[in-house]
Amino acid sequence: MADNKASNPPKALPKSAVYKEIAEKTDLTAKQVAAVFDALEALIKSQLGKKNGPVEFIIPNLIKLKLIKKPATKATTRPNPFKPGEMMEVKAKPASVKVKPVVLKGLKELNK
C-alpha cells in the first residue's frame, strides 16, 4: 500500500506562529502584532458592519473584501432539472449578506 503521509500538503501555520514570524520581520513583539491584527479585525467589522457604510474593504496589495447582498426569495414551484416534467417546491429564503474575498495583485503574483 502507498504511504498517504507523503501526499498530504503541509498544514497552515497556527495563529501564534504567524504572529511570531511577523514579529521577527518587523522588530515588534508578538503581543504588538496580535494587537495590530485585533485592531484590523475591529476596523473591518466597523466598516463593513455599518448599515449604510462602504460595501468593500481593501487590505492594500493583498485582498479586497466585498459585501454581497442577496435579496429574499419567495417560495415557488419550478420544473425539476433532474426529473423532466415534474415540478418541485423551492423554499423561501430570507435576505442575507455575504463577504466575498477578492485576491489583489500582490497575492496574484504568487502563481507566477
Steps between C-alpha positions, in 0.01 A plus 500: 500500500615855429602730782232772526711721727724605212209626290341719772570872450668688787265657754450874540690681774308545823412853609783523756759392242372764255532766770856386582607502132363850445653617830845381390476681166367828640692537827176493697398265777250224437254682730530817292436303180198337664374848594539613137295202378234566765482864393474396133218259584314770693549748213364254242199418718427869562526590131312207347253469787346845449155501346580783256877457508739401221444169321868414472815508712846479345814368666760656264671259258333198663121467493180694450201399712168569324151481648258312279137570591257225401130595496233281654327247273142376513396136512414378149465187291740446212576222255729237648827503298569136591153360415358669189127566512488490880459816712686559825441740786768760571505629858500870584834646604555809713720787384868449584835675480817310409863611501691410183882525502667613176874438459701807399818534296741440789366148554425422135874519428552189715373282214764627259 
